[in-house]
């Protein structure tokens, strides 16, 4: 059995995303719409992250900001391999952007975060869009 066979088997054996995770994802999207409706595009990423955090926590949602995630590569140990912008209900990883164009590397970054943390759902939200709907991308492992 080669690497591709193993990867294909893992994909077919994945369980469906739980309803609670999908609901959390929907709440995050709704909060992003609210932030964007109020502020519009053109601000710094940090501002959108803070406002999205505010919207979610005011709605009673458990949110952690700038979550440090350790990383191990073979025998190397990094105390903080990266930071997750927002981790919502300990199940959805949110990467906030305020860029002109979402690049493939931004999606790859989020997918790497999902893989390393073993979370299955992530949202890449680019607030620098005239219509926020175009800036929201959902990824599932």
N, C-alpha and C positions, 0 to 999 in steps of 0.2 A: 504494500500500500504506500503510495507516495503522498507528499504534502498536500497536493490538490484534492486527493481522495479524502483525506482527513478533514480538510477544511469544508468540503462539500457535505460530509456527514454531519459536522457540527452545525452547519446552517440548517439542515433538514431536521435536526433533532431539537432545535430551539423551541422553547415554549412560547405561546403567545404573550404579548405584553399585557400585564394585568390591567384591569379597568382602572384601578386607583392611579397607576402611573400615567395612563392616558388622560385621566381627569386632571392630574397635576399639570401635565403638559398644556392642557386647555386653559387652565387658570393662569399659567405663565404667559401664554399668548394673549389672553384678555388683558392682563396687566401691561404687557408691552404695547398693546393698542392704546390703552389709556395714557401711558407715558408719552407716546408719540403724538397722540391727539393734542395733548397739552403743550408739549415742548416743540414738536416738529423736528426736522433734521438740522444738522449743522453744529451741534455741540460736541464736547469731548466725551469720549467713551466712559470715563469715570463718572460723569454726570448722569448718563443713562443708567449705568450700573447702580448707582446710589438711589435713583428714583424708582427703578424696578424693584430693588430691595425694599424700599419704603412701601410701595404698593402691595407687594406680596406679604410682608410682615404685618401691615395694617389689616390685611384680610385674614390674619390668623394662620398664615402658612409658615412652616419652619424653613428658614433660609439661612444658609451659611455663606459668608462672603470671603473671597480670596483664600479658599481652602488649600493649604499646603499639602501636597501629595508626595510622599517619599517615592523614590525610584531606585530599583535595583537592576543593574546590568551585569550579568555574570557575577563576579565577586565584588564589583563596585557598588557602593551604597551612597546614594545622594539623599540628604535629609529633605531637601525640597526640590524635586525634579521639575515641578511646575506648580502653578496655582490655578485652581478652578475659579472663574469669576463668581458664579453662584451655584450652590448645590441645594436643590429644592426638595424638601421632604426626604432627604437622603436617597433620592432615586432619579432625579433628572439633573443632568449637568447642563448649565447654561453658559455659553460663551458670548459675551457682549462685544459688539464691534460698532465703530462709527467711521466707516471707510467708504470711499467712493464706489468701490467694487469689491465684492466678496470674491476672493481668489481661491483656487483649489487648495492652496496651502492652509487656508483658514478651516476648510472642511476637514482636511487631513489632521489638523491640530485637534479638533474636537473628537474625531474618530480615535485618535491616539489616546486622548483623555478617557474616553469610554473604555477602550481596551485595557488600559493600565488600571483603572479603578473598578473594572468589571461591572459598571453600570451599563444599562442597555439603551437608554434614551437620552438624547442630547438635543439642545436647541442652539442654533447659531443665529443670533439676532443682530442684524445690522440696522441701526437706527438712522443712518445717513441715507435715507430713501424718502422720496416725496410721498410714497404710499408704503406704509410699514409692511403690508401684506407681501410685498416683493422682497422684503428684507428678512423674513422669517423662514428658516430652513430646519426641518426636523430630521434627525438621523437616528437609526435604530440598528443595534447590533444583534 
